[in-house]
């Protein structure tokens, strides 16, 4: 019977691998513990939230004693909003503090770009964002403006999506 090949970095490992007896008649050469860990673990859904983290993914604030429950501190986004992220929450946060976009983790930037691509799939994959207090300008790699997202903070934070075809028009 083969032995588990899962990598371990502790004093109980044998040559950097687990070394426990593997599950018989299994295609994966893993012990029961590592098999359960791999197969039965819940997959994180980055469309709703991020896993716990000691460093806030937005403002990079470090928490030495606890983890931020959804990877984001409560100064950036409330816990209820962080558990179900959507484009409105991200746009609201970045419009209130435009400089946070420069600080935030690449995961947050990719999530925002993914939400924007869901709104308009004609955008190129390598578009960039310029975030200001009242709007976000979407530009291509040559700094040509493609779209503008304007915020209306008076109307419970709604946003309008404009397309650049000579003149900016509502989409």
N, C-alpha and C positions, 0 to 999 in steps of 0.2 A: 504494500500500500504506500503510495507517495505521500509526501509531507507538504504542508501548506507553504506556498511560496509568497505569501503577502509580506511586503517589506515592513520591518520594524526597526526602530532606533532606540532600543533600551537594553538593559543589562540581561534580560531574559531571552533575547533573540539569539539564534544560531546563525552566524555569518550574515547578520543583517536581515534575516527572514524569520518568519514565525516558527516554523518547524513542528507544529502540531500535526497530528494525523489528519489527513484530508477526508472529505466525505466520499464514501465508496460510490462507484458508478456515477460520478459527476464529471462533466466536461471541464469544469473549473477546478483547478487544483488548489482548493482552499479548505480551511477548517470550518466547522459549523459557525463559529463566531464571525469570521471574516466573510463567509457566504451570506449570513444574515445581514451584516453591515452593508454589503454591496448590493444585494438584491432587494432587501426589504426596506431600505432607507428611503425617506421621503425626498423627492426632488424639490429643490427650491424653485419657486416661480418668480423670476425677476420682473415679470409684468405687474405683480402685485406688491412685492416687497423684497427686501434683501435680508440675508441672514444676519444674526447678531455679530457685532464687530466692536472692538475696543476703540477704534478711530472712526469718527463721523465721516461718512463718504462725501459729505457736501462741504463742510467748513474745516475738516481735518482736525477738529478738537479731539484730544486724547483723553480717554477715561481710564484712569489707573486702577480703579476699584471694581467697576462693573463693566458689562457690555451694553452697548446701545442696542435695544431690543430688535429694531429693524434696520440696524446699520446707520441710523441717522439720529442725531441729537434732537432734543425737543426745542432747541432754539431755532433750528432751521425749519423743521416740520413737526407738527404734533404727532403723537404716537398713532392716533386713529388715522390720520392722513398717510403716515408712513407705512401703515399696514396694507393700504390699497392705493398705491401710486397710480396716477393718471396724468395726462398732459396738462389738465387745468391746474393741478396741484403744483407741478413743476414750473409751469409758466408763472403762476402766482408768486412762488418763492423767488424765482429769478428776477421778476419784475420789481419785487420789493427790495432785493439786494443784487443788482446786476453783477457785482464783482465776485459773487460766489461761483459763477460759472467758470471763472479762471482757476479757482481753487479746487473745485469738486473733482471727485474721482472719475476716471474714464468710464466706469460702469454707468454712472449717472448721465454722462454726456451721451453715451451710446443709447441709453434708454430714451432720452429726450429725442434724439435723432430718429429712433425707431418709431416713436409716436408721431413725429412729423411726417415720416415716410408713409405711415398709415393714412394720414390725411391727404397726401398728394404723392402718389407713386411715380409721377413723372420727374421728380427731382433726381439729380445724379447722386450716386452713392457717396461721393467725396465732397458734399456741400459743407460749408462752414456756417457758424452762427455768430452774429454780432448782437449782443443783448444790451439793450438800453432800458431806461426807466419805463417808457410807454410802448415800446415795440421791440420785436426781434427781427433783424434783417437776415435773410438767408441768402448767402452769396455762393458763387461757384469758386473754383480754384484760381480764377483770374480776377477775383473780386468784383465780378459783375453781379448786380442784385437780381435775384430770381424771384423771391417772395418776401412779403412783409406780414408779420403777425402783429396786429395792434391790440392793445388791451383796453377794455372798458371797465375800470374799477368801480364805477358807480353802479353798474348793473350786475351786481354779484359776480364780478370778475368774469366777463365774457371776452372772447377774443374773435377777431375777424382775420381771415386769411386772404391776402391779396396776391395776385399774379402779375408778373412784369411782362407786358407785351407792348412796348412803347410807353403806354401809360399804365399805371397800377389799376387793376380792376378787381372787383370782388369775385371770388371763386365760389 
